[in-house]
């Protein structure tokens, strides 16, 4: 029941073949059975979910419209506010913080009939790519529990992969939706910056952060995007975009589309399995009428460095609000205000978060600002200009999502290496482009592999239908 | 931390002469100004419930003076 496609499930609910309460109860049954192993959820909202299921069922029984996601159980990353539920961001400092209002995406999901099941585990304040920096313990990958699900939206990916929800929302600042989607064999979309409201998302790096959906199929992701997209006056970076039906265009195919594959992405320590998957994906697209050509993108390594400088600078500003004064954890060990601030951060924040805040403060400090932060912003323009020129000739870019097909839970990985592994995903955040990770092929050890399709701003329709085609051709 | 600083220092190798910094991805033509309106909410109760230390109506902070 939980592994069915969303559209099919909603139709079955409307036709009376599935009772909504039965679906929601099945979801909680799976959570009870499996989450002690995977640790995908930080908090659950069973009482309200069952109440909502009853309300929606009354609507179905009386012939009323329940919305495009009517009755579908959804998991929300724990940095997206849901009114009345704890919102921890995977951090001790927010352990007891209860959200006073819901994010716009949550309101939109509810209006579409979705049922919020709970909040999912994540790297602390979304700073990480393994979900190991969470104060609430590491999450395991349901595809192989010896591996991490990736991160930072690792809980959202694991919950979905283990049938503990049917759709999930994550946030993507440098690849945090696409990388866990790739590691867990799911589809993950980072929409164009400004297409989905960030109101109610706890900010990490405001000029990169973007909420997006994860699903078991491209169709599920397209349907969820349809529900959550749209202009929001509560988000000053929200964009007014022409209406588009992402579902109806999925089967249009890729005939005539021009796709570039950057040759620089195939050097260095990229796993052979992944290289082969991208080559096979390129062949599948060519066989179906797309024109695929090798292209060159320079400055790729410097793009990652610029990304980290800007992200940490913005994080140091955004996280200054967690000072133990108005909300969140406050140290009890202090004699004056300065000591309270200092001890609150020492006790409330993990090492990775404190490291990134310190780096952010350093690059913004007088004497280092121009050399680091300003320079990084200039590199950001260089990178975007180069991709813009590329998109004058090509409709989209095909690439790997990750360098490897997984990270073992017991594996100690150097943090600089982890940063460099974001090579394929950060350009979409630096430039605001939409990008999708779709499963294509498997590694030697049986783990799923994701390939990435990135397009210019607001090209979601094209990248979704390209991903849809690859989904049909995967394993064939 | 030292490793991180060493890592980011490598950006000095990139020639950015005459390049303008990219600070905004999209420039919205108008500033969004929502009207002030009084609404019924339990925001005050929520704020006080979330505060680490509070009195009946106030958040308590350490003395600064």
Interface residues (C-beta under 8 A of the other chain):
Chain A: X96 X97 X98 X100 X101 X193 X194 X207 X233 X234 X236 X237 X239 X299 X301 X302 X305 X306 X308 X309 X324 X325 X326 X327 X328 X329 X330 X334 X336 X337 X340 X355 X358 X359 X362 X363 X371 X372 X374 X375 X376 X377 X378 X379 X380 X381 X382 X384 X415 X416 X419 X431 X432
Chain B: X1 X3 X4 X5 X7 X8 X10 X11 X12 X13 X14 X16 X19 X20 X21 X22 X23 X24 X25 X26 X28 X31 X32 X34 X42 X43 X46 X47 X49 X50 X51 X52 X53 X59 X61 X62 X63 X64
